[in-house]
Amino acid sequence: MKDGEEFLALDQVALRLNETVVFDNTNWTWRRGEQWALLGSNGSGKSLLIEALLGRVPLARGEIRGPRSFSDSLELNPEDATAVVSPEVQRELAVAESAFYQSRWHSSFDESQRMVAQLLAQDSVENINPFEVHPRRHNRKEFLRGRRKLVRWLGIEHLLRRKVACLSNGELRKTLLVHAALRGPRLLVLDDPYAGLDGESRGRLRDVVRRLMKSGWPVLMVTHRPEEIPELTTHVILVDQHRVVKQGRKHEVLRYATACFGAVSAPASPARHGVLSDRKKRAAAPLIVLRRVTVTARRTGILSNVNWTICRGQNWAVFGPNGAGKTTLLNLIQGDHPQAHAQEISWFGKRADSPSTIWQARRRIGWMSPELHAHYSPEWPVLDVVCSGYFNSIGLFESCSKRQQTAARQWLRDFGLATQEQLPFGSLSMGQQRLVLLARAVVKQPLLLLLDEPLQSLDAVHRHGLLAAVDRVVEQTGAALVFATHLRKELPRCITHVLKLKAGRVVFRGNHRRN
């Protein structure tokens, strides 16, 4: 194909979403030599449009053509022609590799779980059935050469001997990108690819995307953050409320988006009444005490000699790059990690002298994480998701009292979700789902709230909304907070202390210095 020739096209398209017609009369043409980004907020319809490109959404009318081959004008099966790296694809893989929630900590007992090297093997990438006579898309030497290059670009050589189920959120994202690129698709779709990545990993990913684009590979960046649009992107399509509101040259569309939607201001600081005074904070008894905590897996150090005390009235931000041990640390405190029983940890003044001690402690801890989010069925009613927080279960398998249901409904009302209580969890936007999971975490009035990367994949409006909700929760409940994130500039206002991890070691522990 020559520059300027049609690569992909939507012609007078309208999509069917349940009983509603959306993206009515949509026209979009991607020509050879162009690089496009798809920009829109959570719930704007970005993912639905991608599903349409894959042929998974019924057309009410119109036609979708392409993506076409570089070398000829043949149209390929959408599933073969397009590879997608997205939160949904990652969720499906994580659930498939994990027999149960938190199985990543118990993976040494499951020999059936795949290693990263196996996931990135040619038979796995090309989905070849060993009992069929099936041609390979690449010869073996070509495939291995390409894999070595991509693995090196993303810096994941050390992950090849790890189990997929043991990967952190960011590590799994980078592994999925290698898997997608190795398929050799005509179009590579990156849906919110930077979510959960630390600064160094974001830089590596930007470099990989730049290399792919520079080589002429069409890459569609799907994002809610204009600053994540690659430098080599030439065009942008802007969507809002399931319609295309603007498309064209990058600089023109971004200028239009800024003029129409503007910047989102930070939420107002909540009133401080009801929060413990500084003197009482200093005098408050410890909630969690960790002494000389060391965790290893397969002779690899995860945490090393961690000492940390969390007191009532303290609200901690936990920073660290991918693989630093943040999630392991929070899972130890949560009591989900199998090595928690072997560590010198006390919960609310008690050591874990029996499994019931940790179980009792968990009743006083609220918890939210991307892994927890991934294991919640999109079919479960919203109210059931919130009520499951009473039992620390994924799904509701016990009856709630009327008092418990009333409290759950009150949290939904506080978060503006009163009318959604009977809707399927998956029908809500990503931001609304996070608020539901926050309600699940606080419904039992915990003494400690653990939030692991709660802002992941949220647009600016929902990020600020969730941060404001966290501030309100801390004020209303008096719970201590641990807030793990890569985003140093996006913290709730209530943060008082900071813990920094690097390679499993504490490199800073102290007061939060506000700029």
N, C-alpha and C positions, 0 to 999 in steps of 0.2 A: 504494500500500500504506500501511496505517496502522501506527503503532508497535505492537509486540506480535505482528503477523502473521508467519508463517513466511517467512524469506528463504532459508534453506539448511537441509537436514536430512540426517543419516545415521541410518537406521532399521535396527537389528539387523544392522549391516554386519560382514562379515568379508572381508579381502583375501587374495588369493593371491600369495605371494612365492616364485617358483620352485615347489618342491613343498611349501611350508610355508604354513599358514594363520595370518595375523597380524591384529592388531586385531579379535579375535573378539568378537562381540556388542557392537559399538560403537554407541552412541546419542549424537547431538549435534544440538541444534537452535539455530540462529542466528535470532533474531527481529529484525524491523525496529526500529531505534533502538539496537541493541546494537553494540558494537565489540569484536572478539575478538583475542586474541594466542595463538599456538601456541608453547609453551615446551618445550624438551627438549634433551638433550645430543647431541653428534655420534653418529650411528648409532642414535638412539632411535626413528627412524621418521617424523620430521617430513616429510621430502621425499616419502616414499612416500604419506603421507596427502594431500599436495598433489597428487601425481600422480593419486590416486584422484578428487579433486575435478574434475580435468581430464578424467576418463574414460579415462585411459591405463593403469590397473591393473585387471585382471579381478577382479570380485567373486566370492567363494566363495558368498556369500549376502547377503541384505539389499538395501537400496535407498538410493540417493543422490538427493535431490531438490534442484533449484536449481543455482546461485543464480537467484532470481526477479527479474523486472523491478521497478523502482520503481513504474512506472505501471500495471501490470496483473499478473495472476497467471500469465502465460505463462512456460513454462520455455524457456530458450535452450540452444543447443548449448554444452556446457561450454567448448570452445575459444574461442568467441566471447564468452561471458559473463564469463570470468575472464582477467585479464592477470597474468602472473607476472614479477617481477624477482628473479632468483636467481643464484648462482654458476654453475649449470649453463647457464642461458640466456646469461649473459655469456660463458662458455667457448665455447658454440656460435657466438656471433656473432664472437668474436675469431678463432676458427679459420677461419670462413667468410670473414672479411675479410683473413686473412693466408695468402698462398699457401704460406708456409713459416715455420718458427720464426725469430723476429727479423726478419721482413719489415717490421716497423714502421720499422726503421732504413733500409730500402731502398725505402720506399714512393714516393719521388720517381721511381723507374723504372717504376712500375706505374700507368698512367693509368686502369686499370679500377677501381681502388679507390674506394669512395664517400666523399664528404665527409659530415660530420655533418649539414649542411643537407639533403643528399639523403636520408639515413636518416630524418630527421624531416619529410620532405615528405609531403603528404597521400596521394599514390599509394602511397608506401612503407608508411606507417603503416596504411592501410586495405587494403593488398595488392591494389590494383586492377590488373587486366590491361588495358592500353591497347587491346587488340583485342576486348574484350568490352563489351557494353552493360551497365554495372553501376552501380547507384545509389550515390552517396556517402552516408556516414552523417551528414556535416555539410556545410553549404555552405562555400565557400572562405573567406569573411570570418570566419565563426565559428571555423573550424579555425585560421586564422592568428592570430586574437586569443587563442585558447587556448594556442597554441604560444609566442607572445611572453610570455604570463603565466608559463608553467611555466619557460621558459628563464631569465627574469628571477629567478624565485623561487630557482632552483638556481644562479644565477650562472654560466651556461655560454655567455653571448653570444659570448665570444671563441673558443669551440670550433667555431662553425658553419662556419668556413672551414678547419678542420683535417680531415685524413682520419681515418676511424674507426680504421684500423689504427695510427695514430700516437698514439692516446689512451693516457694512463696508466690503470692499473687503476681508480683512483677516478674519473677523468674519464669512463671508459666506463660505470661504474655510474650516474652521474648522467644521462648521455645515455639509457641504457636506461629509467630511471624516466620521463623525459619521453615517450619513445616509447610506453611502456605506458599512461600516463595519457591520451595523445592518442587511444588506441583507444576510449576511452569505455566500458570494461568495467563490468559490474554489480558485480564484485568485483575489488579490486586486492590481490594477494598480494605482500608484500615479504619475501623469504626472505633473512635475514642481510644487509640492505641497507647497514649501516654498515661492513662489512668493507672495508678499504683506504682509508677516508676519513679525512682529517685533521680536526682539531678544528673548524675553521671550516665545512668541508663537512658534518660531522655536525650542526652547529647549523642550517645551512640545510635539511638534509633533515628534521630534527625539525620545523622550522617548516612545511615543505611538507606533511608528514604531518598535522600539527595542523590546517592549513587545509582539507585534504581531508576529514578526519574531521568538522570543525566544519560543513562544508557538507552533511553527511549521507551522504557517500560511504563505503560499507563498505570498510574496510582491514583485512586480516589480516596482522599482524606476526608473522613466524616467526623465532624467535631462540633462542639458548642463553644469552643474558645477560638476566637479569630487569631490569637497569637500563635496557635499551633499549626496554622496553615503553612505548608512548606514554602520556602523562598521561590522554588521553581514552579509552583502552581501558577498557571496563567489565567484560569477562569474559576468563578465561584457560582454555585447555585444556592440561593437562600430560601429556606422553607420556614413556614410558620402556620400553625393551626391546619396542618394537612393540605397546604397549598404552596405552590411556588410563587414567591412574592417578588423575586428579582433574580436575574441571571445575566452573566456577561463577564467582562474583564475584571480581574481580581480587585484592582484598586477602586473601580467604580462601585462594585457591589459592597465592598467593605465600607466605603464612604457612605453609601446609602444605609447600610445596617446600623452604623454609628448614629446617623442622623435620626433614624426612625425608632431605634430601640435604646440607644444611649448606653451609658454606663450605669451599673447598679451600685447604689450607695451602701455603705456598711450599715447593719442594723443598729438601732439605737441601743445604747447601753441600758441594761435592765436596772430597775431600782435595787438598791443594795440592802433594803430592810430584810430581815430574816436570815442574813448571812452572818456567820460567826465573826466576832471581832478578832483583830490580830492577836490580842492577848489570849483569847480563848483558843485560837488556832494553835498557838505555841504550846498551850497547856493540854490540848486534846490528846487522848490516848491513841496509840497507833492502831490502825485498822489492819494493815498488812506489814509484816516484817520478813525480809529475805536476807539471809546471811550466807555468804560464801556459796551462792547457788552456781552450780556448774552442770551443764547438760551436754552430752555427746550423743551422736548417732552414727553408727558404723565407723567408729574411730575418728569421726570428724567433730571438732568442737563447735557447738552452737552458742553456748553461753559459758563465760569463764569468770568465776569468783565475783558474782554480782551481789552487792550489798545495797539494799534499798528499803526505806521505811515510808509508808504512806499513812498520813494522819488525817483525821477528820478535819475538814476545812481547807485541805490542800487540794488543788486541782492541777494535775501534772500533764504537760505535753511531752510525749516520747518521740524523739527523732532518731533517725538512723537510715543508712542506705538499704537497698534490697539485700536480704540475707544477713542483716546485722543482728537479728535475733529478737526483733520487736514482738512479732506474733507469738513466738515461743514463750517469751517472758509473760505476755498477757494470758496465754493459755495455762501457764503454771499457776498464776494467781487465780484464774477461773477454776482451776482444779481439773481441767480436761486432759492435761498432759500426763501420760503414765508415769513420768519421773517425778511428778509433784510429791508423791508419797515418800520418795527417797531424799528429798531436799530439806534443808533447815528453813522451813517457812512456817510462820504462824498466821492464822486467820482469826482476826477479832479476839486476840489474846489466847488462842488455843493452837497447839501443835496437832498435826494430823496423826493421832495415835490409832485411828481406825477410819475405814472408808466413810462411815457415817459422819465423822467430823467435817470432812470436806463437803459432803452432801449438805450438811447443815449450813456451812459457810456459803455455799452457792446460792442458797435462798436469800442471802443478803447482798448478792452481787448481780447487777444488771449488765448485760453483754450484747454487743453488736459487732459484726465483722462481715467482710465480703464473703467469707466462706459460709457463715451462717445464712447470709442472704441467698447464696447459690443453692442451698439445699432446701429452701422453702418452695413448695409446689405453687405454681402460679394459679392453680385451681382453688386453693383454700380460701374461704371467706376472710375478709380483712379482720373482722371481730375475733375469729378463731385464732388468727396469727397473734393478735395482741394478748388474748387470754392464755395462749400457750406459755407466755412469760411467767405465769404463776408456777408452772411445773418444770421449767427449764427444758422443755421438750420442743422438738421441731414438728409442729402439728399438734392439734388438740385431741388428746385421747382420754381425757377425764372431764367430768362435768364441773362447770364453774357454778358457784353460788350466785344468787341474784346480786349480792353485794359486790362480788368480784366483777360481774358483768357491768354493773353500774359504774364502777371505777374505770374499767376499760373504755366504756363509752365516753366517760368524761375526758380521758386523755385524747381520744379521737376528736372530740369537740374542741379541745384546747388547740389541737394541731390543724383545725379546719377540715376535718375528714368525717364529720358526723354523718353525712349522707352516703358515704362509701362503705359503711360497716358490713353490708351484705354482699358487696361486689367481690369478684375474684381478685386475689392479691395481684395477679399478673396483669390485670386490666388497668392498674394505676400507673402513673408515670414513675420513672426511677426516683425522682425526688419525693413523691408521695409514699412510695414503698419504703424509703429510708425513714420517713417520719413514722410510719406504722411500726417499723422495727425498733425505733427509739421508744415508742409507746410500749412495745413489748418489753423493752429493757427496764422501764421505770414503773410498770404497772404494779409491781409488788413492793414499791417504796424501798428500794435498796439503800444500803449504806455506802456502797461503792459502785460506780458506773464505769465500765470498761468499754471504750469505743475505739475499734481498730479500723483506721482509714475510713471514717464514716462519710467523707466528702467525695469518695472515689466515683467518677463518672457523672457527677452532677454539674449542671450549668450554673452560671453566676447567680441567677435568681434563687435556685434551690440550694446552692451552697450557703448563701447568706440567710436563707430561711431556716436551714438546719442549724447553723451556728446560733442564730437567735433562739431557736427552740432549746438547744443545749443549755444556753445561759438561763433560760426560764426554768428548765428542769432542775438545774443545780440550785437555783434560788429557792424554788418551791419545796424541794425535797430535802435540801441540806446534804445531799450525797456528795462524797468526794469523787473526783473525776480523774480518769486516766485517758488521754486523748492521743492516740498514735497516728502520726501523719508524716508525709514528706513535705507538706506545704507550710513552710514557716510563716508565711504572710497570712495564712488563713486559719486562724485559731479563734475559739470562743473568747470573749472578753474576760471570762472568769479565771483564765489560766494564771496560776500563781507560781508554779515551779516547772523546771525543765530537767529531763533526763535524756542524755545523748548516748547512743550505743554505736560502736564501730567494731566489726568483726567479733561480736559477742561480748565485748568488754564495755564497761561504763567509762566514758571519757569526760563526761561532765554531769554534775548533779548539783542543783542549786536553785536559787530564786530566779524567776522569770524577769529578765530585764526588758522593760517596755521602751520602745523608741519613741 
